[in-house]
Amino acid sequence: MDEAKLEVEEIVSYLKDPEKYSRLGGRLPKGVLLVGPPGTGKTLLARAIAGEAQVPFFHTAGSEFDEVLVGQGARRVRDLFDKAKARFR
């Protein structure tokens, strides 16, 4: 558990001051992937990290991309990314 806590603290630190890591020559991550069975707190952890770092949090379920019509799921993914990008402009 201590290792997990340190990892979370490092993520929050990076989100609060990414330039610090750039100045030190660190390789900046593009994201974090949380995996595990349903109900284990992945979304809660992600919300907590975003809240602590004071950054926006976007969430969607994989089932929202499952569509009968070809291309609709891909469109939803693009729309989600467009929404996130617009937030940072």
C-alpha positions as CSV (number, residue, x, y, z in Angstrom):
1,M,0.0,0.0,0.0
2,D,2.9,2.4,0.7
3,E,4.2,1.9,-2.9
4,A,0.7,2.8,-4.3
5,K,0.5,5.9,-2.1
6,L,3.9,7.0,-3.3
7,E,2.8,6.5,-6.9
8,V,-0.3,8.6,-6.4
9,E,1.7,11.4,-4.7
10,E,4.1,11.4,-7.7
11,I,1.2,11.7,-10.1
12,V,-0.3,14.6,-8.1
13,S,3.1,16.3,-7.9
14,Y,3.5,16.0,-11.7
15,L,0.0,17.3,-12.4
16,K,0.6,20.3,-10.1
17,D,4.0,21.2,-11.6
18,P,4.8,19.4,-14.9
19,E,7.5,21.9,-15.7
20,K,9.5,20.8,-12.7
21,Y,9.8,17.3,-14.3
22,S,10.7,18.8,-17.7
23,R,13.5,20.9,-16.1
24,L,14.9,17.8,-14.5
25,G,14.9,15.9,-17.8
26,G,12.1,13.6,-16.8
27,R,10.1,11.8,-19.5
28,L,6.5,13.1,-19.1
29,P,3.8,10.6,-19.1
30,K,0.8,10.9,-21.5
31,G,-1.6,9.5,-19.0
32,V,-2.3,6.8,-16.4
33,L,-4.1,3.6,-16.9
34,L,-6.0,2.1,-13.9
35,V,-7.0,-1.5,-14.3
36,G,-9.0,-3.9,-12.1
37,P,-12.4,-5.5,-11.6
38,P,-15.5,-3.4,-11.2
39,G,-16.0,-1.8,-7.8
40,T,-12.4,-1.6,-6.7
41,G,-12.2,2.2,-6.6
42,K,-10.5,3.1,-9.9
43,T,-12.9,5.9,-10.7
44,L,-12.8,7.2,-7.1
45,L,-9.0,7.2,-7.1
46,A,-8.9,9.1,-10.5
47,R,-11.4,11.6,-9.2
48,A,-9.4,12.1,-6.0
49,I,-6.2,12.6,-7.9
50,A,-7.8,15.1,-10.2
51,G,-9.3,16.9,-7.3
52,E,-6.1,17.0,-5.3
53,A,-4.1,18.3,-8.3
54,Q,-6.9,20.7,-9.3
55,V,-7.2,19.4,-12.8
56,P,-10.3,18.6,-14.9
57,F,-11.6,15.0,-14.7
58,F,-13.4,13.4,-17.7
59,H,-15.0,10.0,-17.2
60,T,-17.0,7.7,-19.4
61,A,-17.9,4.0,-19.4
62,G,-16.8,1.7,-22.1
63,S,-20.4,0.7,-22.6
64,E,-21.1,4.2,-23.9
65,F,-19.0,3.4,-27.0
66,D,-20.8,0.2,-27.9
67,E,-23.1,1.1,-30.7
68,V,-25.1,-0.8,-33.3
69,L,-24.2,1.5,-36.2
70,V,-20.6,1.3,-37.5
71,G,-18.6,4.5,-36.6
72,Q,-20.9,5.7,-33.9
73,G,-18.6,4.5,-31.1
74,A,-15.6,6.1,-32.7
75,R,-17.5,9.3,-33.1
76,R,-18.3,9.3,-29.3
77,V,-14.6,8.8,-28.5
78,R,-13.6,11.7,-30.8
79,D,-16.4,13.9,-29.2
80,L,-15.0,13.1,-25.7
81,F,-11.5,14.1,-26.7
82,D,-12.8,17.2,-28.4
83,K,-14.6,18.2,-25.3
84,A,-11.5,17.7,-23.2
85,K,-9.3,19.6,-25.6
86,A,-11.8,22.5,-25.7
87,R,-11.5,22.7,-21.9
88,F,-7.8,23.5,-22.2
89,R,-8.0,26.2,-24.9
